[in-house]
Amino acid sequence: MALNSVSFVWNATPKLTPPTTLNDVHSPSIYHCHHNDKLGLYDCSRSRVSSSAKWMVKSGSCRGGQSVRCVNIIQDIHCDVDDEVYMRRSLEIARKAIGHTSPNPMVGCVIVKNGEIVGEGFHPKAGQPHAEVFALREAGNLAENATAYVTLEPCNHYGRTPPCTEALVKAKVRRVVVGMVDPNPIVASKGVQRLREAGIDVTVSIEEDSCKKLNEAYIHQILTGKPLLTLRYTLSLNGCFLDQVGNGVADAGGYYSQLLQEYTAVLISPPSSSEEFEIPASKEHGAKQPLWIFLSSPDGSITIPRITDTTTKVVILTDREVVVGKRGIETVVMDELNLGNILDYCQSQGLNSVLWDVRAKLGIHEQLMKEGIEQKYLQKVVVEVLPQWSESQSGNSQTLFKSMAENLKMKSLQPRMSGQSVLLEGNL
């Protein structure tokens, strides 16, 4: 391709009036773009240089809704659809395995050639082939000289499956776009290095924040050695603690049903009512039910739950010998029932995310709560606010809430609705 020639490749069918010289691409320019029969403008004023310093990227979007990206590759100019578009598709595919891959991360991969997706794949569960393998299988011979988009850096070591880097090299892909570098020391940039040594062009950190969000539990476990711990509780409009969830939120599509799908374990203190607690199940399609972990009360008493879903597994953690006598429930006796030991137990079972669903009075496990705050075990909080007024007196709960407010600093707080409930979700 001549130095001043330009090629445009799309996954849609817009018509673009291209720049005609190298200077047109390097300098901030306005290109005319036809998309969906509407004339739009493409502002090529943003740019950045890749880590290999071999190309410059300029990106933007036309008013018709089509994102584009211009790439200057030393000896030729190539304009392609935004890498973000295909990476978002890879993320969408990866989410098909929500709740199934622990302790492995969720990963999606898309193979693109001449502006068309020729292969897709995701990692279904630990021990199964990785996303790149499934995508390359679907692409077949079309993978040669294609671009692979993968949400997490391809592995470069032999585990339960062969290295994905070798599969990409063998398939003769031309370019690999990586959402984020794998924090696992076994991988950590070694995959990127191997691909570059094989002559493959590698771009890193595309849609990086979304890729990190997808695998926040995996990342936290790798960096700290403990599962990600999220606290969930319910409040009334006047701030009283409630031992329930809202109407509809446990149904398919409701936030609580989705949480049960996303987390590999649920740590729960049964409600303070005398009624037998029925373990809810995620109603999401194909959901793998989490392990339910019940804690004995400080006095040693245990509320035996009622199991309705035959796939649900229950374990009771206690600091003294007890006899449950109910099929399907395991009892684990610990030297001390503290949060550190509880998380270590979850880690030993291959569980990388724990939802702490507080249904009893908060004061019952006040020491555990303080430990979670002081030791920085708590990473996220989900608060459900119900559209009702409560006359109950929260007592110790109010004191604990005040203590939490003094010690916890929320960030990335996101409000949203689920049914008639208002949700507040944020990181610590």
C-alpha positions as CSV (number, residue, x, y, z in Angstrom):
1,M,0.0,0.0,0.0
2,A,1.3,3.4,-0.9
3,L,2.3,5.8,1.9
4,N,-0.5,8.2,1.2
5,S,-3.2,5.7,0.4
6,V,-6.0,4.9,2.8
7,S,-8.1,1.7,3.4
8,F,-11.4,1.6,5.4
9,V,-12.8,-1.5,6.8
10,W,-16.2,-1.6,8.6
11,N,-18.4,-4.1,10.3
12,A,-21.4,-2.0,9.1
13,T,-21.9,-0.4,5.7
14,P,-21.2,3.3,6.1
15,K,-19.4,5.3,3.4
16,L,-16.5,7.5,4.5
17,T,-14.8,10.3,2.6
18,P,-11.2,9.5,3.6
19,P,-8.2,11.8,4.0
20,T,-5.8,11.7,1.1
21,T,-2.5,12.4,2.7
22,L,-0.6,11.3,5.8
23,N,-0.8,14.9,7.2
24,D,-4.6,14.7,7.0
25,V,-4.5,11.7,9.4
26,H,-1.9,13.2,11.8
27,S,-3.6,16.6,12.2
28,P,-7.0,17.1,13.8
29,S,-9.4,16.7,11.0
30,I,-13.1,16.4,10.2
31,Y,-14.1,13.6,7.9
32,H,-17.5,13.2,6.4
33,C,-19.2,9.9,7.2
34,H,-22.5,8.4,5.8
35,H,-24.1,6.0,8.3
36,N,-27.7,4.9,8.2
37,D,-28.3,7.2,5.2
38,K,-27.4,10.2,7.4
39,L,-24.5,12.5,6.9
40,G,-22.3,12.7,10.0
41,L,-19.0,14.1,11.0
42,Y,-15.9,12.2,12.3
43,D,-13.7,14.3,14.5
44,C,-10.2,12.7,14.4
45,S,-8.7,15.0,17.0
46,R,-7.9,12.5,19.8
47,S,-4.8,10.4,19.5
48,R,-2.4,8.2,21.4
49,V,0.7,6.2,20.7
50,S,0.9,2.4,21.3
51,S,3.4,0.9,23.7
52,S,5.3,-0.4,20.7
53,A,5.4,3.2,19.3
54,K,4.7,1.7,15.8
55,W,1.4,3.3,15.2
56,M,-0.8,6.3,16.2
57,V,-4.4,5.9,17.0
58,K,-7.0,8.6,16.4
59,S,-10.6,7.8,17.4
60,G,-14.0,9.4,17.5
61,S,-17.6,8.8,16.4
62,C,-19.9,10.1,13.7
63,R,-23.3,11.6,14.5
64,G,-24.9,8.7,12.9
65,G,-23.7,6.5,15.7
66,Q,-20.8,4.7,14.0
67,S,-17.4,4.7,15.9
68,V,-14.3,4.7,13.8
69,R,-10.5,4.5,14.4
70,C,-7.6,5.6,12.2
71,V,-4.3,3.9,12.7
72,N,-1.1,5.0,11.1
73,I,1.2,1.9,10.8
74,I,4.6,3.3,9.8
75,Q,4.4,2.4,6.1
76,D,0.7,2.6,5.5
77,I,-2.5,4.1,6.8
78,H,-5.3,1.8,8.0
79,C,-8.7,2.9,9.3
80,D,-10.7,0.3,11.1
81,V,-13.8,0.2,13.3
82,D,-13.0,1.1,16.9
83,D,-11.2,-1.6,18.9
84,E,-13.6,-0.8,21.7
85,V,-16.6,-2.1,19.6
86,Y,-15.1,-5.6,19.3
87,M,-13.8,-5.5,22.9
88,R,-17.3,-4.7,24.1
89,R,-18.6,-7.7,22.2
90,S,-15.9,-9.9,23.8
91,L,-17.1,-8.7,27.2
92,E,-20.7,-9.5,26.3
93,I,-19.7,-13.0,25.4
94,A,-17.5,-13.5,28.5
95,R,-20.5,-12.7,30.7
96,K,-22.3,-15.9,29.5
97,A,-20.2,-17.7,32.1
98,I,-21.2,-15.6,35.1
99,G,-20.9,-17.7,38.2
100,H,-19.3,-20.7,36.5
101,T,-15.6,-20.0,36.1
102,S,-14.3,-19.6,39.7
103,P,-11.5,-19.6,40.6
104,N,-10.7,-18.8,37.0
105,P,-11.6,-15.4,35.4
106,M,-14.3,-14.9,32.9
107,V,-12.8,-14.3,29.4
108,G,-14.3,-13.6,26.0
109,C,-12.6,-13.6,22.6
110,V,-13.7,-12.4,19.2
111,I,-11.8,-13.0,15.9
112,V,-12.2,-10.3,13.3
113,K,-11.2,-10.3,9.6
114,N,-11.9,-7.8,7.0
115,G,-14.4,-6.0,9.3
116,E,-16.4,-9.2,10.0
117,I,-16.5,-11.4,13.1
118,V,-15.4,-14.9,12.0
119,G,-15.1,-16.5,15.4
120,E,-16.3,-16.1,19.0
121,G,-15.7,-17.9,22.2
122,F,-15.7,-17.7,26.0
123,H,-14.2,-19.7,28.9
124,P,-17.2,-21.8,30.2
125,K,-15.6,-23.1,33.5
126,A,-12.4,-24.1,35.1
127,G,-10.7,-27.0,33.4
128,Q,-12.4,-26.3,30.0
129,P,-10.6,-24.7,27.0
130,H,-10.1,-21.0,27.2
131,A,-11.9,-18.4,25.2
132,E,-9.2,-18.0,22.5
133,V,-9.4,-21.7,21.7
134,F,-13.1,-21.7,21.1
135,A,-12.9,-18.6,19.0
136,L,-10.1,-19.9,16.9
137,R,-11.9,-23.2,16.4
138,E,-14.9,-21.3,15.0
139,A,-12.8,-19.1,12.8
140,G,-10.8,-22.0,11.3
141,N,-8.5,-20.9,8.5
142,L,-10.0,-17.4,8.5
143,A,-8.0,-16.7,11.7
144,E,-4.9,-16.3,9.6
145,N,-4.0,-12.6,9.3
146,A,-7.0,-11.7,11.4
147,T,-7.3,-9.7,14.7
148,A,-8.1,-11.4,17.9
149,Y,-9.8,-9.4,20.7
150,V,-9.6,-10.9,24.1
151,T,-10.7,-9.4,27.4
152,L,-7.8,-10.8,29.4
153,E,-4.2,-11.3,28.5
154,P,-3.7,-14.8,26.8
155,C,-2.0,-17.3,29.1
156,N,1.6,-18.4,28.3
157,H,1.9,-21.4,30.6
158,Y,0.8,-25.0,30.7
159,G,-1.9,-25.6,33.3
160,R,-5.0,-27.7,32.9
161,T,-5.0,-26.5,29.3
162,P,-2.1,-25.6,26.9
163,P,-1.0,-21.9,26.5
164,C,-3.4,-19.7,24.5
165,T,-0.4,-17.7,23.1
166,E,0.7,-20.8,21.2
167,A,-2.8,-21.3,19.8
168,L,-2.8,-17.7,18.5
169,V,0.7,-18.0,17.1
170,K,-0.1,-21.3,15.4
171,A,-3.3,-19.8,13.9
172,K,-1.1,-17.0,12.4
173,V,-3.2,-14.1,13.6
174,R,-1.8,-10.8,12.6
175,R,-2.8,-8.7,15.6
176,V,-4.1,-9.3,19.2
177,V,-6.0,-6.7,21.2
178,V,-5.9,-7.3,24.9
179,G,-8.4,-5.7,27.3
180,M,-6.2,-5.9,30.4
181,V,-2.9,-7.6,31.5
182,D,-3.5,-10.6,33.8
183,P,-2.4,-9.8,37.4
184,N,-1.6,-13.5,38.0
185,P,2.2,-13.7,38.4
186,I,2.2,-16.8,36.3
187,V,1.0,-14.7,33.4
188,A,1.6,-11.0,34.1
189,S,2.7,-9.7,30.7
190,K,4.4,-12.9,29.7
191,G,1.6,-13.6,27.2
192,V,2.0,-10.2,25.6
193,Q,5.7,-10.7,25.4
194,R,5.4,-14.1,23.8
195,L,3.0,-12.8,21.1
196,R,5.3,-9.9,20.3
197,E,8.3,-12.1,20.0
198,A,6.4,-14.1,17.5
199,G,5.9,-11.0,15.4
200,I,2.3,-10.4,16.3
201,D,1.2,-6.8,16.8
202,V,-0.3,-6.4,20.3
203,T,-2.4,-3.6,21.6
204,V,-3.1,-3.5,25.4
205,S,-5.6,-1.8,27.7
206,I,-8.7,-1.4,25.5
207,E,-11.9,-1.0,27.5
208,E,-9.6,-1.8,30.5
209,D,-12.0,-0.5,33.2
210,S,-14.8,-2.7,31.9
211,C,-12.5,-5.7,31.8
212,K,-11.4,-5.1,35.4
213,K,-15.0,-4.7,36.5
214,L,-15.9,-8.1,34.8
215,N,-13.2,-9.9,36.9
216,E,-13.0,-7.8,40.0
217,A,-13.4,-10.9,42.2
218,Y,-10.6,-12.8,40.4
219,I,-8.3,-9.7,40.5
220,H,-8.9,-9.2,44.2
221,Q,-8.3,-12.8,45.0
222,I,-5.0,-12.8,43.1
223,L,-3.7,-9.6,44.7
224,T,-4.8,-10.3,48.3
225,G,-5.2,-14.1,48.6
226,K,-8.8,-13.7,49.9
227,P,-12.2,-13.7,48.2
228,L,-13.9,-10.5,47.3
229,L,-16.4,-9.7,50.1
230,T,-19.6,-7.7,49.5
231,L,-21.9,-6.6,52.3
232,R,-25.7,-6.5,51.5
233,Y,-28.5,-5.3,53.7
234,T,-31.9,-3.7,53.6
235,L,-33.2,-0.4,55.0
236,S,-36.6,1.2,55.3
237,L,-37.2,4.8,54.2
238,N,-36.6,6.1,57.7
239,G,-33.3,4.2,58.0
240,C,-34.4,1.2,60.0
241,F,-32.7,-2.2,59.4
242,L,-35.0,-4.8,57.8
243,D,-34.5,-8.6,57.6
244,Q,-36.1,-9.0,54.2
245,V,-35.7,-8.1,50.5
246,G,-38.2,-6.3,48.3
247,N,-40.9,-7.7,46.2
248,G,-39.7,-9.0,42.8
249,V,-36.0,-8.5,43.4
250,A,-35.5,-12.3,43.9
251,D,-37.3,-13.0,40.6
252,A,-35.4,-13.5,37.3
253,G,-33.9,-10.1,36.3
254,G,-34.1,-8.8,39.8
255,Y,-31.0,-7.5,41.5
256,Y,-31.0,-10.2,44.2
257,S,-31.5,-13.0,41.8
258,Q,-28.5,-11.6,39.8
259,L,-26.3,-11.3,42.9
260,L,-27.0,-15.0,43.7
261,Q,-25.8,-15.8,40.2
262,E,-22.7,-13.6,40.3
263,Y,-21.3,-14.7,43.7
264,T,-19.8,-18.1,44.4
265,A,-20.8,-18.1,48.1
266,V,-23.4,-16.4,50.3
267,L,-22.5,-15.8,53.9
268,I,-25.7,-15.3,55.9
269,S,-27.0,-14.8,59.4
270,P,-30.6,-16.1,59.4
271,P,-33.4,-13.6,60.1
272,S,-34.3,-12.9,63.7
273,S,-37.9,-14.2,63.2
274,S,-38.7,-17.7,64.6
275,E,-39.8,-18.9,61.1
276,E,-37.7,-21.4,59.3
277,F,-35.5,-19.7,56.8
278,E,-36.0,-20.8,53.2
279,I,-32.9,-20.6,51.1
280,P,-33.7,-18.6,47.9
281,A,-32.2,-19.6,44.5
282,S,-31.1,-17.5,41.6
283,K,-33.8,-17.5,38.9
284,E,-31.4,-16.4,36.2
285,H,-31.2,-18.8,33.2
286,G,-28.4,-21.3,33.6
287,A,-27.4,-20.0,37.0
288,K,-25.1,-22.1,39.1
289,Q,-26.4,-21.8,42.7
290,P,-23.9,-20.4,45.2
291,L,-22.7,-22.2,48.3
292,W,-24.7,-21.0,51.3
293,I,-22.6,-20.5,54.5
294,F,-24.6,-20.2,57.7
295,L,-23.0,-18.9,60.9
296,S,-23.9,-20.0,64.3
297,S,-24.9,-17.3,66.8
298,P,-22.5,-16.2,69.6
299,D,-24.4,-18.5,72.0
300,G,-23.9,-21.4,69.7
301,S,-27.5,-21.7,68.5
302,I,-28.1,-22.6,64.9
303,T,-31.1,-22.0,62.7
304,I,-31.5,-24.9,60.3
305,P,-32.5,-23.6,56.9
306,R,-35.0,-25.2,54.5
307,I,-33.6,-26.1,51.1
308,T,-35.9,-26.0,48.1
309,D,-33.4,-26.2,45.2
310,T,-31.8,-29.7,45.1
311,T,-28.6,-28.2,43.6
312,T,-28.1,-25.9,46.6
313,K,-25.3,-26.8,48.9
314,V,-25.2,-25.6,52.6
315,V,-22.4,-25.5,55.1
316,I,-22.7,-24.3,58.7
317,L,-19.6,-22.7,60.3
318,T,-19.4,-22.9,64.1
319,D,-16.8,-22.8,66.8
320,R,-18.2,-25.7,68.7
321,E,-19.3,-29.3,68.0
322,V,-22.9,-29.5,66.9
323,V,-25.2,-32.1,65.5
324,V,-27.4,-30.9,62.7
325,G,-28.9,-34.2,61.6
326,K,-30.2,-32.9,58.3
327,R,-29.2,-34.4,54.9
328,G,-27.4,-32.1,52.5
329,I,-25.9,-29.8,55.2
330,E,-22.2,-30.0,56.2
331,T,-20.9,-28.7,59.5
332,V,-17.4,-27.2,59.8
333,V,-15.9,-26.5,63.2
334,M,-13.4,-23.7,63.5
335,D,-11.0,-22.8,66.3
336,E,-12.4,-19.3,66.2
337,L,-15.3,-17.9,64.2
338,N,-13.8,-14.8,62.8
339,L,-14.0,-13.2,59.4
340,G,-10.4,-14.0,58.5
341,N,-10.9,-17.7,59.1
342,I,-14.2,-17.6,57.2
343,L,-12.6,-16.1,54.1
344,D,-9.7,-18.5,54.4
345,Y,-12.2,-21.4,54.3
346,C,-13.9,-19.9,51.2
347,Q,-10.5,-19.6,49.6
348,S,-9.7,-23.2,50.3
349,Q,-12.9,-24.2,48.6
350,G,-12.0,-22.3,45.4
351,L,-14.6,-19.5,46.1
352,N,-13.4,-16.1,45.0
353,S,-16.5,-14.0,45.8
354,V,-18.6,-13.9,48.9
355,L,-21.9,-12.0,49.4
356,W,-22.4,-11.3,53.1
357,D,-26.2,-11.1,53.2
358,V,-27.1,-9.7,56.6
359,R,-30.6,-10.6,57.6
360,A,-30.4,-10.8,61.4
361,K,-29.9,-7.9,63.7
362,L,-26.5,-6.3,62.8
363,G,-25.5,-6.3,66.5
364,I,-25.4,-10.1,66.5
365,H,-22.2,-10.2,64.5
366,E,-20.9,-6.7,65.4
367,Q,-17.4,-8.0,66.0
368,L,-17.3,-9.6,62.5
369,M,-18.4,-6.3,61.0
370,K,-15.7,-4.4,62.8
371,E,-13.1,-6.9,61.8
372,G,-14.2,-6.6,58.1
373,I,-13.8,-2.8,58.3
374,E,-10.6,-2.7,60.3
375,Q,-8.8,-5.5,58.3
376,K,-10.2,-4.1,55.0
377,Y,-11.9,-7.4,54.1
378,L,-15.0,-5.5,53.0
379,Q,-14.7,-4.3,49.4
380,K,-18.2,-3.5,48.3
381,V,-21.6,-2.6,49.8
382,V,-25.0,-3.1,48.3
383,V,-27.9,-1.4,50.2
384,E,-31.5,-2.0,49.3
385,V,-34.0,0.7,50.4
386,L,-37.6,-0.4,50.5
387,P,-40.5,2.0,49.9
388,Q,-41.9,1.5,53.4
389,W,-41.8,3.1,56.8
390,S,-40.7,1.0,59.8
391,E,-41.6,1.6,63.4
392,S,-39.1,-0.9,64.7
393,Q,-36.2,0.3,66.9
394,S,-32.9,-0.6,65.4
395,G,-30.9,-0.1,68.7
396,N,-27.4,-1.5,68.2
397,S,-27.8,-1.4,64.4
398,Q,-27.9,2.5,64.5
399,T,-24.8,2.5,66.6
400,L,-23.0,0.2,64.2
401,F,-24.2,2.2,61.2
402,K,-22.6,5.3,62.8
403,S,-19.4,3.4,63.3
404,M,-19.4,2.2,59.7
405,A,-20.0,5.7,58.4
406,E,-17.0,7.0,60.4
407,N,-14.7,4.3,59.1
408,L,-15.9,3.6,55.5
409,K,-15.3,5.8,52.6
410,M,-17.5,4.9,49.6
411,K,-16.4,5.5,46.0
412,S,-18.0,4.9,42.6
413,L,-21.5,5.0,44.3
414,Q,-24.1,4.0,41.8
415,P,-27.9,4.3,42.5
416,R,-30.4,2.3,40.5
417,M,-33.8,0.7,40.6
418,S,-34.9,-2.9,40.9
419,G,-38.6,-3.4,41.0
420,Q,-39.8,-0.8,43.6
421,S,-36.5,-0.9,45.5
422,V,-33.8,1.7,45.3
423,L,-30.3,0.2,45.3
424,L,-27.1,1.9,46.4
425,E,-23.9,0.1,45.3
426,G,-20.4,1.2,45.8
427,N,-16.8,0.2,46.4
428,L,-14.8,0.8,49.6
